[in-house]
Every structure is written in C-alpha cells, then in structure tokens.
Amino acid sequence: MNTIQNQEDYFHLPLSKAELSPSPFAQFSTWFSQAKTKGELEPTAMTLATVDKNYIVSARMVLLKSFDENGFTFFTNYLSLKAKQLEQVPHASVVFWWPKCQRQVRISGAVALASDKESDTYFKQRTKESQIAAIVSKQSAVIANRQALIEKYEQMMKQDGELKRPDFWGGYVLKPNQFEFWQGREHRLHDRFLYSLNQDTWEIVQLSP
C-alpha cells in the first residue's frame, strides 16, 4: 500500500458564524467571486453526484453555467447516464473545490429540467463548434472509434445557417435544500457551516471538522 503524505498549507483565515450571510446564495456568490479573483483554474467546475433506483452512485465533473435563488443550472445530454439517473431519482449533490482558497462548498437538493426557453437561449450563446459537438455526440453511447465522431463533426461544420438545439440536449436546475461551506484551517481543525432549509428559513449550524 502506498501512503500519501499531504502537505497542505491552509489559509490562516478563520470563518465564524457572525461573518456568514443569512442567505447561502449570497455566501456562495461571495466565495465564488473570491475564487475567481484568487485565480482558480476553473471556478465553475463542480462534481455532480447522482444515484439510480438501485442506489448505484455516479459522479463526474460538470460546469456551472448560472445560479440565483432559483437554483444552480448546468447543461448536458438528456441521453447521458447522469440524465437517466436523474429521471429515476431527481435529487443530486454538487461539490466545488477551490484549492487556492482552500475552500469547499457542498450543495444538495432536488433537480428539475430547465425550461425550453432557458435551454434554447444558452444553446444559441454557444460557439458553432460547441453546438455541433452537442449535436453529434450521443453522450455515454458506445462509438466505433473517434474518427467516426470527427467525420460527423466536420460534415456539420460545412453546413450554413443557424443550428437548432437538439431535443436530447438541455439544462437542469438543482434547487438546494442544503449548503455546506468548508474553510481549510491548520492542524485539520477546519471550519464547517451547514445551511439547512426549514420551510422558508435557512438555519445555520457549525459542524465539527
């Protein structure tokens, strides 16, 4: 067995309950802005964990595209494994890890399809290359080889005119009922605060590291 020695250099930045916003969305927005300012490589990257009806769990990285008090939105192929699991169990968790800030945010809640309007609007904002990639890729399906995929892509690149969003591609919105904000501290005595939604009120408690 290989033993891994971690040499984290945690910030000497305490996180107290008094410093937290009453709104987890506002607190997330603050940390997200600070992650970008700190120069995190991909601050929108989040691990999305889903489960099917047989309790088989899957996790993968996706990109956050927008967020507000209505939820956190990401886009994907509706034929993918994640989509199939979300159809069976419409709940998920996401995790953001910002190593330069030594911060982690965990968010859990129910997941629903984004509106067609929202999906259409975002699809139109994508580059032609990204639009075509979404169209030609039947995500998670077995392919003969990469060349077959590239040929479909190149054929579509030669076509003129506006591309229509395929009905198998669009957005999801995660509506949170829990947030956890984790601030790395020395000696592994990290600061952790949990927001839980109780009816219309967010309750905040501190957790042991």
Backbone as CSV, one residue per row, in Angstrom:
resi,resn,N_x,N_y,N_z,CA_x,CA_y,CA_z,C_x,C_y,C_z
1,MET,0.846,-1.193,0.000,0.000,0.000,0.000,0.882,1.245,0.000
2,ASN,0.549,2.188,-0.887,1.287,3.439,-0.934,0.645,4.457,-0.001
3,THR,1.428,4.995,0.896,0.937,6.010,1.823,1.172,7.390,1.239
4,ILE,0.131,8.200,1.232,0.221,9.541,0.669,0.326,10.551,1.801
5,GLN,1.365,11.347,1.757,1.551,12.400,2.743,1.093,13.722,2.147
6,ASN,0.073,14.301,2.707,-0.433,15.590,2.229,0.194,16.730,3.011
7,GLN,0.681,17.709,2.297,1.335,18.852,2.918,0.552,20.126,2.611
8,GLU,-0.669,20.174,3.086,-1.498,21.334,2.802,-0.990,22.559,3.564
9,ASP,-1.032,23.683,2.898,-0.701,24.947,3.540,-1.999,25.750,3.628
10,TYR,-2.767,25.501,4.667,-4.082,26.122,4.774,-3.971,27.598,5.129
11,PHE,-4.936,28.348,4.658,-5.024,29.764,4.981,-5.218,29.932,6.487
12,HIS,-4.719,31.021,7.001,-4.985,31.356,8.395,-6.179,32.302,8.413
13,LEU,-7.246,31.856,7.805,-8.451,32.672,7.699,-9.582,31.995,8.453
14,PRO,-9.874,32.455,9.653,-10.993,31.851,10.382,-12.316,32.182,9.718
15,LEU,-13.266,31.283,9.872,-14.609,31.505,9.354,-15.567,31.359,10.526
16,SER,-16.224,32.436,10.895,-17.147,32.407,12.027,-18.572,32.576,11.542
17,LYS,-19.494,32.144,12.378,-20.914,32.259,12.030,-21.316,33.713,11.835
18,ALA,-20.704,34.598,12.605,-21.040,36.017,12.513,-20.661,36.603,11.160
19,GLU,-19.680,36.003,10.495,-19.231,36.506,9.197,-20.094,36.014,8.038
20,LEU,-20.898,34.993,8.280,-21.680,34.391,7.211,-22.907,35.227,6.870
21,SER,-23.272,35.209,5.603,-24.516,35.835,5.188,-25.696,34.963,5.629
22,PRO,-26.810,35.545,5.987,-28.001,34.732,6.311,-28.472,33.911,5.115
23,SER,-28.117,34.359,3.916,-28.505,33.657,2.690,-27.340,32.831,2.162
24,PRO,-27.508,31.518,1.996,-26.419,30.710,1.438,-26.112,31.076,-0.004
25,PHE,-27.091,31.610,-0.722,-26.845,32.027,-2.103,-25.904,33.232,-2.133
26,ALA,-26.130,34.171,-1.214,-25.244,35.330,-1.123,-23.855,34.909,-0.670
27,GLN,-23.788,33.961,0.275,-22.493,33.475,0.743,-21.749,32.766,-0.385
28,PHE,-22.468,31.960,-1.154,-21.836,31.290,-2.289,-21.333,32.317,-3.295
29,SER,-22.127,33.326,-3.581,-21.734,34.352,-4.546,-20.445,35.038,-4.115
30,THR,-20.317,35.318,-2.816,-19.096,35.943,-2.295,-17.891,35.040,-2.494
31,TRP,-18.031,33.786,-2.105,-16.918,32.847,-2.250,-16.585,32.590,-3.713
32,PHE,-17.600,32.517,-4.554,-17.375,32.291,-5.979,-16.579,33.455,-6.579
33,SER,-16.932,34.673,-6.221,-16.206,35.848,-6.704,-14.767,35.839,-6.211
34,GLN,-14.565,35.456,-4.960,-13.221,35.403,-4.405,-12.386,34.307,-5.065
35,ALA,-13.030,33.198,-5.431,-12.320,32.118,-6.124,-11.808,32.598,-7.482
36,LYS,-12.627,33.366,-8.186,-12.219,33.913,-9.481,-11.088,34.924,-9.307
37,THR,-11.206,35.774,-8.293,-10.175,36.778,-8.024,-8.850,36.115,-7.649
38,LYS,-8.938,35.015,-6.912,-7.743,34.294,-6.479,-7.067,33.573,-7.635
39,GLY,-7.771,33.432,-8.759,-7.184,32.787,-9.929,-7.361,31.287,-9.981
40,GLU,-8.457,30.783,-9.399,-8.731,29.351,-9.510,-8.826,28.965,-10.985
41,LEU,-8.272,27.810,-11.334,-8.189,27.388,-12.729,-9.553,27.300,-13.388
42,GLU,-10.525,26.699,-12.717,-11.871,26.563,-13.273,-12.870,26.658,-12.133
43,PRO,-13.180,27.870,-11.692,-14.059,28.020,-10.527,-15.469,27.493,-10.735
44,THR,-15.913,27.337,-11.984,-17.267,26.837,-12.244,-17.338,25.312,-12.240
45,ALA,-16.198,24.632,-12.172,-16.199,23.168,-12.201,-16.764,22.607,-10.895
46,MET,-17.656,21.638,-11.031,-18.241,21.024,-9.839,-18.438,19.534,-10.075
47,THR,-18.245,18.761,-9.038,-18.536,17.334,-9.099,-20.031,17.152,-8.878
48,LEU,-20.679,16.472,-9.819,-22.111,16.196,-9.729,-22.300,14.718,-9.405
49,ALA,-22.927,14.435,-8.280,-23.189,13.054,-7.870,-24.673,12.749,-8.004
50,THR,-24.979,11.640,-8.684,-26.355,11.198,-8.887,-26.468,9.732,-8.501
51,VAL,-27.694,9.256,-8.351,-27.932,7.868,-7.956,-29.153,7.351,-8.699
52,ASP,-29.153,6.051,-9.022,-30.329,5.481,-9.673,-31.202,4.746,-8.644
53,LYS,-32.269,4.128,-9.117,-33.229,3.484,-8.212,-32.633,2.278,-7.489
54,ASN,-31.496,1.769,-7.983,-30.824,0.642,-7.336,-29.684,1.103,-6.434
55,TYR,-29.623,2.394,-6.163,-28.625,3.011,-5.290,-27.212,2.943,-5.863
56,ILE,-27.118,2.857,-7.182,-25.814,2.913,-7.835,-25.456,4.381,-8.018
57,VAL,-24.354,4.772,-7.401,-23.951,6.175,-7.411,-22.935,6.435,-8.520
58,SER,-23.066,7.574,-9.189,-22.092,8.007,-10.184,-21.745,9.465,-9.927
59,ALA,-20.507,9.811,-10.222,-20.078,11.197,-10.060,-19.202,11.585,-11.237
60,ARG,-19.291,12.863,-11.613,-18.499,13.368,-12.725,-18.390,14.879,-12.607
61,MET,-17.461,15.465,-13.362,-17.300,16.913,-13.352,-18.189,17.537,-14.420
62,VAL,-18.888,18.603,-14.040,-19.671,19.396,-14.983,-19.382,20.861,-14.674
63,LEU,-19.856,21.754,-15.547,-19.621,23.181,-15.346,-20.908,23.903,-14.967
64,LEU,-20.826,24.692,-13.929,-21.938,25.547,-13.536,-22.078,26.664,-14.561
65,LYS,-23.290,26.889,-15.042,-23.499,27.929,-16.047,-24.208,29.163,-15.498
66,SER,-25.007,29.004,-14.468,-25.644,30.160,-13.839,-26.191,29.734,-12.493
67,PHE,-26.419,30.725,-11.630,-27.046,30.437,-10.344,-27.734,31.692,-9.821
68,ASP,-28.808,31.461,-9.104,-29.522,32.502,-8.377,-30.360,31.781,-7.329
69,GLU,-31.278,32.470,-6.710,-32.054,31.836,-5.645,-33.041,30.794,-6.160
70,ASN,-33.149,30.684,-7.479,-33.986,29.628,-8.067,-33.213,28.324,-8.224
71,GLY,-31.881,28.393,-8.133,-31.097,27.178,-8.232,-29.815,27.330,-9.032
72,PHE,-29.145,26.191,-9.219,-27.860,26.116,-9.910,-28.066,25.351,-11.216
73,THR,-27.691,25.967,-12.321,-28.003,25.411,-13.642,-26.772,24.865,-14.345
74,PHE,-26.912,23.674,-14.912,-25.869,23.082,-15.759,-26.562,22.450,-16.960
75,PHE,-25.793,22.178,-18.008,-26.350,21.639,-19.247,-25.657,20.337,-19.622
76,THR,-26.430,19.450,-20.267,-25.874,18.156,-20.633,-26.774,17.472,-21.652
77,ASN,-26.384,16.257,-22.003,-27.165,15.432,-22.923,-28.207,14.656,-22.119
78,TYR,-29.468,14.709,-22.561,-30.538,14.033,-21.839,-30.506,12.509,-22.008
79,LEU,-29.588,12.009,-22.841,-29.433,10.566,-23.015,-28.265,10.021,-22.199
80,SER,-27.583,10.898,-21.476,-26.401,10.502,-20.714,-26.783,9.710,-19.469
81,LEU,-25.780,9.106,-18.852,-26.014,8.342,-17.619,-26.570,9.244,-16.528
82,LYS,-26.017,10.440,-16.396,-26.499,11.338,-15.351,-27.973,11.677,-15.544
83,ALA,-28.364,11.867,-16.813,-29.756,12.190,-17.118,-30.676,11.017,-16.781
84,LYS,-30.236,9.816,-17.104,-31.044,8.627,-16.808,-31.218,8.451,-15.307
85,GLN,-30.145,8.724,-14.550,-30.252,8.603,-13.101,-31.144,9.696,-12.528
86,LEU,-31.032,10.905,-13.054,-31.869,11.996,-12.556,-33.340,11.773,-12.876
87,GLU,-33.617,11.056,-13.957,-35.001,10.727,-14.280,-35.573,9.761,-13.245
88,GLN,-34.734,8.837,-12.769,-35.175,7.856,-11.778,-35.229,8.456,-10.371
89,VAL,-34.201,9.212,-10.034,-34.113,9.841,-8.703,-33.726,11.303,-8.910
90,PRO,-34.700,12.223,-8.916,-34.436,13.623,-9.241,-33.840,14.434,-8.094
91,HIS,-32.768,13.909,-7.534,-32.032,14.600,-6.473,-30.536,14.418,-6.744
92,ALA,-29.738,15.393,-6.332,-28.307,15.312,-6.591,-27.539,16.169,-5.606
93,SER,-26.227,15.974,-5.598,-25.316,16.812,-4.827,-24.204,17.296,-5.746
94,VAL,-23.744,18.505,-5.501,-22.588,19.019,-6.222,-21.547,19.480,-5.205
95,VAL,-20.292,19.412,-5.613,-19.191,19.857,-4.758,-18.269,20.755,-5.568
96,PHE,-17.986,21.932,-5.035,-16.985,22.823,-5.600,-15.731,22.731,-4.730
97,TRP,-14.570,22.629,-5.373,-13.302,22.602,-4.637,-12.393,23.666,-5.244
98,TRP,-12.047,24.645,-4.408,-11.187,25.748,-4.835,-9.890,25.683,-4.035
99,PRO,-8.889,24.955,-4.552,-7.664,24.688,-3.779,-6.863,25.929,-3.415
100,LYS,-6.824,26.926,-4.290,-6.054,28.127,-3.958,-6.656,28.876,-2.777
101,CYS,-7.957,28.746,-2.620,-8.648,29.368,-1.489,-8.778,28.420,-0.304
102,GLN,-8.427,27.135,-0.529,-8.641,26.098,0.483,-10.083,26.118,0.970
103,ARG,-11.001,26.102,-0.008,-12.423,26.135,0.314,-13.175,25.076,-0.475
104,GLN,-14.196,24.536,0.168,-15.082,23.564,-0.468,-16.520,23.961,-0.166
105,VAL,-17.384,23.794,-1.170,-18.813,24.035,-0.967,-19.573,22.809,-1.458
106,ARG,-20.424,22.273,-0.600,-21.282,21.144,-0.952,-22.721,21.635,-0.985
107,ILE,-23.441,21.253,-2.042,-24.824,21.691,-2.215,-25.665,20.485,-2.620
108,SER,-26.801,20.303,-1.952,-27.692,19.182,-2.258,-29.113,19.685,-2.433
109,GLY,-29.879,18.968,-3.261,-31.269,19.342,-3.439,-31.935,18.596,-4.567
110,ALA,-33.161,18.984,-4.852,-33.940,18.379,-5.934,-33.493,18.964,-7.267
111,VAL,-33.629,18.166,-8.318,-33.214,18.587,-9.660,-34.391,18.486,-10.623
112,ALA,-34.557,19.511,-11.446,-35.624,19.523,-12.456,-35.049,20.026,-13.769
113,LEU,-35.752,19.713,-14.852,-35.325,20.203,-16.162,-35.456,21.718,-16.220
114,ALA,-34.497,22.360,-16.859,-34.613,23.787,-17.139,-35.692,23.974,-18.202
115,SER,-36.224,25.167,-18.307,-37.249,25.432,-19.317,-36.640,25.353,-20.715
116,ASP,-37.489,25.060,-21.706,-37.017,25.046,-23.096,-36.432,26.400,-23.482
117,LYS,-37.048,27.462,-23.002,-36.558,28.808,-23.315,-35.147,29.013,-22.793
118,GLU,-34.904,28.588,-21.552,-33.573,28.742,-20.970,-32.543,27.905,-21.718
119,SER,-32.920,26.677,-22.083,-32.000,25.804,-22.821,-31.728,26.346,-24.214
120,ASP,-32.768,26.842,-24.887,-32.595,27.416,-26.221,-31.693,28.641,-26.179
121,THR,-31.909,29.487,-25.178,-31.117,30.712,-25.051,-29.647,30.392,-24.853
122,TYR,-29.357,29.442,-23.965,-27.955,29.102,-23.728,-27.330,28.430,-24.946
123,PHE,-28.091,27.555,-25.625,-27.548,26.865,-26.798,-27.126,27.880,-27.871
124,LYS,-27.926,28.924,-28.047,-27.613,29.946,-29.047,-26.368,30.747,-28.680
125,GLN,-26.052,30.804,-27.391,-24.880,31.538,-26.937,-23.586,30.764,-27.173
126,ARG,-23.700,29.464,-27.349,-22.507,28.634,-27.554,-21.920,28.881,-28.942
127,THR,-20.627,28.610,-29.071,-19.997,28.714,-30.381,-20.554,27.655,-31.315
128,LYS,-20.396,27.851,-32.614,-20.863,26.857,-33.577,-20.201,25.516,-33.310
129,GLU,-18.912,25.551,-32.966,-18.189,24.312,-32.693,-18.815,23.548,-31.519
130,SER,-19.160,24.287,-30.460,-19.752,23.645,-29.294,-21.171,23.161,-29.578
131,GLN,-21.909,23.901,-30.389,-23.250,23.473,-30.772,-23.183,22.148,-31.538
132,ILE,-22.267,22.076,-32.478,-22.128,20.864,-33.288,-21.687,19.688,-32.424
133,ALA,-20.778,19.941,-31.493,-20.318,18.874,-30.600,-21.491,18.298,-29.806
134,ALA,-22.390,19.176,-29.364,-23.557,18.703,-28.616,-24.486,17.881,-29.497
135,ILE,-24.576,18.242,-30.764,-25.479,17.550,-31.690,-24.950,16.175,-32.090
136,VAL,-23.658,16.090,-32.397,-23.110,14.838,-32.927,-22.775,13.828,-31.834
137,SER,-22.624,14.294,-30.606,-22.243,13.385,-29.533,-23.468,12.844,-28.813
138,LYS,-23.697,11.556,-28.940,-24.733,10.877,-28.158,-24.060,10.427,-26.861
139,GLN,-23.976,11.343,-25.915,-23.156,11.160,-24.725,-23.406,9.842,-24.013
140,SER,-22.330,9.171,-23.684,-22.303,7.879,-22.974,-22.588,6.683,-23.879
141,ALA,-22.969,6.925,-25.154,-23.210,5.820,-26.078,-21.877,5.276,-26.599
142,VAL,-21.853,3.976,-26.897,-20.650,3.343,-27.447,-20.449,3.804,-28.892
143,ILE,-19.217,4.153,-29.257,-18.899,4.540,-30.639,-17.833,3.605,-31.189
144,ALA,-17.809,3.466,-32.511,-16.838,2.573,-33.148,-15.423,3.078,-32.928
145,ASN,-15.231,4.361,-33.130,-13.920,4.977,-32.934,-14.078,6.498,-32.975
146,ARG,-13.020,7.205,-32.635,-13.063,8.669,-32.599,-13.236,9.251,-33.993
147,GLN,-12.661,8.597,-34.999,-12.712,9.122,-36.351,-14.151,9.267,-36.850
148,ALA,-14.997,8.327,-36.497,-16.399,8.396,-36.921,-17.066,9.639,-36.340
149,LEU,-16.720,9.978,-35.112,-17.269,11.167,-34.467,-16.758,12.433,-35.152
150,ILE,-15.470,12.444,-35.468,-14.862,13.610,-36.117,-15.462,13.834,-37.507
151,GLU,-15.730,12.761,-38.218,-16.309,12.893,-39.556,-17.691,13.540,-39.497
152,LYS,-18.512,13.141,-38.527,-19.825,13.762,-38.367,-19.677,15.244,-38.034
153,TYR,-18.717,15.533,-37.186,-18.463,16.915,-36.780,-18.049,17.758,-37.988
154,GLU,-17.130,17.254,-38.774,-16.625,18.008,-39.925,-17.700,18.203,-40.992
155,GLN,-18.567,17.222,-41.159,-19.667,17.362,-42.118,-20.599,18.496,-41.713
156,MET,-20.904,18.582,-40.433,-21.798,19.635,-39.962,-21.124,21.006,-40.001
157,MET,-19.819,21.061,-39.829,-19.102,22.331,-39.872,-19.209,22.978,-41.252
158,LYS,-19.443,22.176,-42.283,-19.542,22.693,-43.649,-20.925,23.287,-43.939
159,GLN,-21.883,23.020,-43.062,-23.250,23.490,-43.296,-23.401,24.942,-42.856
160,ASP,-24.213,25.664,-43.590,-24.507,27.059,-43.249,-25.851,27.147,-42.537
161,GLY,-26.093,28.283,-41.944,-27.380,28.506,-41.296,-27.333,28.258,-39.804
162,GLU,-28.372,28.720,-39.135,-28.466,28.593,-37.682,-28.782,27.161,-37.279
163,LEU,-28.122,26.713,-36.256,-28.333,25.361,-35.756,-29.404,25.357,-34.667
164,LYS,-30.254,24.359,-34.688,-31.331,24.240,-33.705,-30.887,23.313,-32.575
165,ARG,-31.236,23.697,-31.362,-30.916,22.836,-30.217,-31.617,21.491,-30.363
166,PRO,-30.857,20.398,-30.269,-31.498,19.077,-30.358,-32.339,18.813,-29.115
167,ASP,-33.402,18.041,-29.279,-34.301,17.800,-28.146,-33.685,16.903,-27.084
168,PHE,-32.514,16.311,-27.385,-31.856,15.456,-26.402,-30.780,16.206,-25.618
169,TRP,-30.759,17.528,-25.720,-29.732,18.310,-25.032,-30.378,19.525,-24.373
170,GLY,-29.994,19.812,-23.130,-30.559,20.973,-22.452,-30.083,21.079,-21.022
171,GLY,-30.800,21.871,-20.249,-30.352,22.190,-18.911,-31.097,21.495,-17.790
172,TYR,-30.456,21.493,-16.624,-31.042,21.047,-15.367,-30.824,22.142,-14.335
173,VAL,-31.743,22.227,-13.389,-31.609,23.181,-12.298,-31.678,22.431,-10.972
174,LEU,-30.630,22.582,-10.176,-30.606,21.995,-8.835,-31.126,23.043,-7.860
175,LYS,-32.219,22.724,-7.178,-32.831,23.618,-6.194,-32.359,23.191,-4.815
176,PRO,-31.456,23.943,-4.193,-30.826,23.487,-2.951,-31.752,23.453,-1.745
177,ASN,-31.511,22.455,-0.891,-32.104,22.456,0.437,-31.024,22.380,1.511
178,GLN,-29.755,22.203,1.075,-28.620,22.224,1.997,-27.388,22.798,1.309
179,PHE,-26.639,23.579,2.066,-25.314,24.047,1.654,-24.353,23.747,2.798
180,GLU,-23.127,23.379,2.459,-22.083,23.309,3.476,-20.870,24.085,2.983
181,PHE,-20.414,25.025,3.793,-19.232,25.822,3.473,-18.075,25.356,4.363
182,TRP,-16.989,24.994,3.724,-15.821,24.416,4.407,-14.610,25.295,4.144
183,GLN,-13.996,25.750,5.212,-12.783,26.566,5.106,-11.624,25.802,5.715
184,GLY,-10.583,25.538,4.920,-9.424,24.817,5.429,-8.690,25.618,6.491
185,ARG,-8.317,24.929,7.578,-7.558,25.565,8.662,-6.408,24.660,9.045
186,GLU,-5.395,25.219,9.662,-4.226,24.447,10.052,-4.598,23.393,11.095
187,HIS,-3.749,22.363,11.168,-3.918,21.233,12.080,-5.206,20.451,11.797
188,ARG,-5.763,20.639,10.594,-7.001,19.967,10.175,-8.201,20.335,11.058
189,LEU,-8.108,21.438,11.744,-9.242,21.920,12.530,-10.036,22.893,11.671
190,HIS,-10.626,22.337,10.621,-11.293,23.150,9.610,-12.589,23.758,10.142
191,ASP,-13.012,24.849,9.514,-14.295,25.477,9.828,-15.349,24.963,8.860
192,ARG,-16.471,24.485,9.402,-17.564,23.969,8.574,-18.890,24.521,9.072
193,PHE,-19.686,25.034,8.141,-21.004,25.550,8.489,-22.042,24.974,7.534
194,LEU,-23.126,24.496,8.109,-24.197,23.870,7.340,-25.434,24.747,7.354
195,TYR,-25.937,25.065,6.150,-27.221,25.740,5.987,-28.254,24.680,5.631
196,SER,-29.352,24.625,6.364,-30.439,23.699,6.055,-31.733,24.486,5.917
197,LEU,-32.500,24.153,4.886,-33.752,24.860,4.640,-34.868,24.245,5.480
198,ASN,-35.454,25.057,6.362,-36.571,24.630,7.195,-37.767,25.489,6.806
199,GLN,-38.647,24.905,5.984,-39.749,25.645,5.369,-39.154,26.788,4.534
200,ASP,-39.328,28.029,4.939,-38.777,29.140,4.147,-37.581,29.794,4.817
201,THR,-37.054,29.151,5.848,-35.961,29.749,6.613,-34.698,28.895,6.524
202,TRP,-33.559,29.562,6.314,-32.280,28.870,6.298,-31.697,28.882,7.712
203,GLU,-31.486,27.701,8.275,-30.887,27.566,9.600,-29.414,27.238,9.438
204,ILE,-28.562,27.827,10.270,-27.120,27.665,10.169,-26.573,27.053,11.453
205,VAL,-25.785,25.978,11.305,-25.104,25.376,12.442,-23.639,25.146,12.063
206,GLN,-22.773,25.129,13.081,-21.366,24.822,12.842,-21.138,23.338,13.082
207,LEU,-20.320,22.710,12.227,-20.032,21.287,12.324,-18.586,21.061,12.748
208,SER,-18.363,19.982,13.433,-17.005,19.583,13.772,-16.273,19.190,12.488
209,PRO,-14.984,19.494,12.406,-14.251,19.117,11.178,-14.075,17.617,11.044
